[in-house]
Amino acid sequence: MLAVIETGGKQYIVTDGSSLKVEKLEGVEGDKVTFDKVLLLADSEGKEVKIGTPYLEGVTVEALLEQQGRSRKVRVVKYKRKVRYKRANGHRQHFSKVKISEVK
């Protein structure tokens, strides 16, 4: 089964057994997570497709929370020439790595 889920303001295409990084979710490693905002559900051949308006009723995607972490640092630099102005700032985004266990 193939599904399109929405979490953290983004949409992801998932299948059984796939692993992906999403915006930080509440919980600890080893917890089960349920995504109920499913936008599309299709079989592996693509013959039977269900599209939600905007979400499908009664369809959920279950996942296992594998890791909580922070991404690599992104440097943000402000610079203005001729006036000796330079500011540097860094940011590390929190993420959760999940492994999809079941699409139902």
ChimeraX commands (.cxc) that place a marker at each C-alpha (Angstrom):
marker #1 position 0.00,0.00,0.00 radius 0.5
marker #1 position 1.04,3.55,-0.75 radius 0.5
marker #1 position -0.22,6.59,1.15 radius 0.5
marker #1 position 0.31,10.34,1.29 radius 0.5
marker #1 position 0.28,11.67,4.85 radius 0.5
marker #1 position 0.50,15.16,6.28 radius 0.5
marker #1 position 2.50,15.97,9.40 radius 0.5
marker #1 position 4.35,19.07,10.52 radius 0.5
marker #1 position 2.86,21.12,7.67 radius 0.5
marker #1 position 4.47,18.89,5.03 radius 0.5
marker #1 position 3.26,15.97,2.91 radius 0.5
marker #1 position 5.11,12.67,2.60 radius 0.5
marker #1 position 4.66,9.63,0.34 radius 0.5
marker #1 position 4.98,6.48,2.48 radius 0.5
marker #1 position 4.85,2.72,1.93 radius 0.5
marker #1 position 5.04,-0.22,4.32 radius 0.5
marker #1 position 8.54,-0.49,5.77 radius 0.5
marker #1 position 9.73,2.93,4.57 radius 0.5
marker #1 position 11.70,5.20,6.88 radius 0.5
marker #1 position 11.64,9.01,6.89 radius 0.5
marker #1 position 12.54,12.11,8.90 radius 0.5
marker #1 position 9.67,14.38,9.92 radius 0.5
marker #1 position 9.28,17.45,12.11 radius 0.5
marker #1 position 9.68,16.65,15.81 radius 0.5
marker #1 position 6.93,14.49,17.31 radius 0.5
marker #1 position 6.14,14.00,20.99 radius 0.5
marker #1 position 7.31,10.72,22.50 radius 0.5
marker #1 position 10.42,8.66,23.14 radius 0.5
marker #1 position 12.26,6.17,20.96 radius 0.5
marker #1 position 10.31,2.93,20.59 radius 0.5
marker #1 position 6.85,4.55,20.85 radius 0.5
marker #1 position 4.13,3.89,18.30 radius 0.5
marker #1 position 2.87,6.90,16.36 radius 0.5
marker #1 position -0.40,7.12,14.42 radius 0.5
marker #1 position -0.87,9.49,11.51 radius 0.5
marker #1 position -4.56,10.13,10.87 radius 0.5
marker #1 position -4.21,12.91,8.29 radius 0.5
marker #1 position -4.09,10.67,5.20 radius 0.5
marker #1 position -4.62,12.50,1.91 radius 0.5
marker #1 position -4.36,9.60,-0.54 radius 0.5
marker #1 position -4.38,5.82,-0.39 radius 0.5
marker #1 position -3.45,3.53,-3.29 radius 0.5
marker #1 position -2.52,-0.09,-3.85 radius 0.5
marker #1 position 0.96,-0.97,-5.11 radius 0.5
marker #1 position -0.14,-1.26,-8.77 radius 0.5
marker #1 position -2.08,2.01,-8.67 radius 0.5
marker #1 position -5.34,0.45,-9.86 radius 0.5
marker #1 position -7.39,1.37,-6.80 radius 0.5
marker #1 position -6.88,4.95,-5.59 radius 0.5
marker #1 position -8.80,6.79,-2.86 radius 0.5
marker #1 position -8.43,10.56,-2.58 radius 0.5
marker #1 position -9.60,12.48,0.47 radius 0.5
marker #1 position -11.36,15.83,0.63 radius 0.5
marker #1 position -9.02,16.84,2.28 radius 0.5
marker #1 position -8.50,13.72,4.48 radius 0.5
marker #1 position -9.73,10.13,4.23 radius 0.5
marker #1 position -12.11,8.96,6.96 radius 0.5
marker #1 position -11.14,5.87,8.96 radius 0.5
marker #1 position -7.69,5.47,7.35 radius 0.5
marker #1 position -4.57,5.61,9.52 radius 0.5
marker #1 position -0.86,5.01,9.11 radius 0.5
marker #1 position 1.02,3.49,12.04 radius 0.5
marker #1 position 4.74,4.02,12.56 radius 0.5
marker #1 position 7.47,3.28,15.06 radius 0.5
marker #1 position 9.48,6.20,16.45 radius 0.5
marker #1 position 13.10,5.20,15.80 radius 0.5
marker #1 position 15.09,8.30,16.71 radius 0.5
marker #1 position 14.77,11.83,18.10 radius 0.5
marker #1 position 17.55,14.16,17.06 radius 0.5
marker #1 position 18.76,17.43,15.60 radius 0.5
marker #1 position 19.83,18.08,12.02 radius 0.5
marker #1 position 23.12,19.57,10.89 radius 0.5
marker #1 position 23.72,23.24,11.64 radius 0.5
marker #1 position 22.52,25.75,9.06 radius 0.5
marker #1 position 24.46,29.01,9.12 radius 0.5
marker #1 position 22.59,32.22,8.42 radius 0.5
marker #1 position 24.80,35.19,7.54 radius 0.5
marker #1 position 23.77,38.83,7.16 radius 0.5
marker #1 position 26.29,41.04,5.42 radius 0.5
marker #1 position 26.28,44.62,4.19 radius 0.5
marker #1 position 29.20,45.79,2.17 radius 0.5
marker #1 position 31.07,49.04,2.82 radius 0.5
marker #1 position 29.66,49.50,6.33 radius 0.5
marker #1 position 31.52,46.75,8.21 radius 0.5
marker #1 position 28.28,44.98,9.12 radius 0.5
marker #1 position 28.29,41.20,9.46 radius 0.5
marker #1 position 26.14,38.93,11.64 radius 0.5
marker #1 position 26.30,35.13,11.72 radius 0.5
marker #1 position 23.72,32.89,13.30 radius 0.5
marker #1 position 23.28,29.11,13.43 radius 0.5
marker #1 position 20.23,26.89,13.70 radius 0.5
marker #1 position 19.75,23.15,14.26 radius 0.5
marker #1 position 16.26,21.81,13.50 radius 0.5
marker #1 position 14.78,19.06,15.68 radius 0.5
marker #1 position 13.53,15.96,13.84 radius 0.5
marker #1 position 11.98,12.56,14.47 radius 0.5
marker #1 position 12.90,9.51,12.41 radius 0.5
marker #1 position 9.97,7.13,11.96 radius 0.5
marker #1 position 9.61,3.73,10.30 radius 0.5
marker #1 position 6.23,3.01,8.75 radius 0.5
marker #1 position 4.88,-0.29,10.02 radius 0.5
marker #1 position 1.33,-0.47,8.66 radius 0.5
marker #1 position -0.96,1.41,6.31 radius 0.5
marker #1 position -4.61,0.62,7.06 radius 0.5
marker link #1:1,2 radius 0.2
marker link #1:2,3 radius 0.2
marker link #1:3,4 radius 0.2
marker link #1:4,5 radius 0.2
marker link #1:5,6 radius 0.2
marker link #1:6,7 radius 0.2
marker link #1:7,8 radius 0.2
marker link #1:8,9 radius 0.2
marker link #1:9,10 radius 0.2
marker link #1:10,11 radius 0.2
marker link #1:11,12 radius 0.2
marker link #1:12,13 radius 0.2
marker link #1:13,14 radius 0.2
marker link #1:14,15 radius 0.2
marker link #1:15,16 radius 0.2
marker link #1:16,17 radius 0.2
marker link #1:17,18 radius 0.2
marker link #1:18,19 radius 0.2
marker link #1:19,20 radius 0.2
marker link #1:20,21 radius 0.2
marker link #1:21,22 radius 0.2
marker link #1:22,23 radius 0.2
marker link #1:23,24 radius 0.2
marker link #1:24,25 radius 0.2
marker link #1:25,26 radius 0.2
marker link #1:26,27 radius 0.2
marker link #1:27,28 radius 0.2
marker link #1:28,29 radius 0.2
marker link #1:29,30 radius 0.2
marker link #1:30,31 radius 0.2
marker link #1:31,32 radius 0.2
marker link #1:32,33 radius 0.2
marker link #1:33,34 radius 0.2
marker link #1:34,35 radius 0.2
marker link #1:35,36 radius 0.2
marker link #1:36,37 radius 0.2
marker link #1:37,38 radius 0.2
marker link #1:38,39 radius 0.2
marker link #1:39,40 radius 0.2
marker link #1:40,41 radius 0.2
marker link #1:41,42 radius 0.2
marker link #1:42,43 radius 0.2
marker link #1:43,44 radius 0.2
marker link #1:44,45 radius 0.2
marker link #1:45,46 radius 0.2
marker link #1:46,47 radius 0.2
marker link #1:47,48 radius 0.2
marker link #1:48,49 radius 0.2
marker link #1:49,50 radius 0.2
marker link #1:50,51 radius 0.2
marker link #1:51,52 radius 0.2
marker link #1:52,53 radius 0.2
marker link #1:53,54 radius 0.2
marker link #1:54,55 radius 0.2
marker link #1:55,56 radius 0.2
marker link #1:56,57 radius 0.2
marker link #1:57,58 radius 0.2
marker link #1:58,59 radius 0.2
marker link #1:59,60 radius 0.2
marker link #1:60,61 radius 0.2
marker link #1:61,62 radius 0.2
marker link #1:62,63 radius 0.2
marker link #1:63,64 radius 0.2
marker link #1:64,65 radius 0.2
marker link #1:65,66 radius 0.2
marker link #1:66,67 radius 0.2
marker link #1:67,68 radius 0.2
marker link #1:68,69 radius 0.2
marker link #1:69,70 radius 0.2
marker link #1:70,71 radius 0.2
marker link #1:71,72 radius 0.2
marker link #1:72,73 radius 0.2
marker link #1:73,74 radius 0.2
marker link #1:74,75 radius 0.2
marker link #1:75,76 radius 0.2
marker link #1:76,77 radius 0.2
marker link #1:77,78 radius 0.2
marker link #1:78,79 radius 0.2
marker link #1:79,80 radius 0.2
marker link #1:80,81 radius 0.2
marker link #1:81,82 radius 0.2
marker link #1:82,83 radius 0.2
marker link #1:83,84 radius 0.2
marker link #1:84,85 radius 0.2
marker link #1:85,86 radius 0.2
marker link #1:86,87 radius 0.2
marker link #1:87,88 radius 0.2
marker link #1:88,89 radius 0.2
marker link #1:89,90 radius 0.2
marker link #1:90,91 radius 0.2
marker link #1:91,92 radius 0.2
marker link #1:92,93 radius 0.2
marker link #1:93,94 radius 0.2
marker link #1:94,95 radius 0.2
marker link #1:95,96 radius 0.2
marker link #1:96,97 radius 0.2
marker link #1:97,98 radius 0.2
marker link #1:98,99 radius 0.2
marker link #1:99,100 radius 0.2
marker link #1:100,101 radius 0.2
marker link #1:101,102 radius 0.2
marker link #1:102,103 radius 0.2
marker link #1:103,104 radius 0.2
view
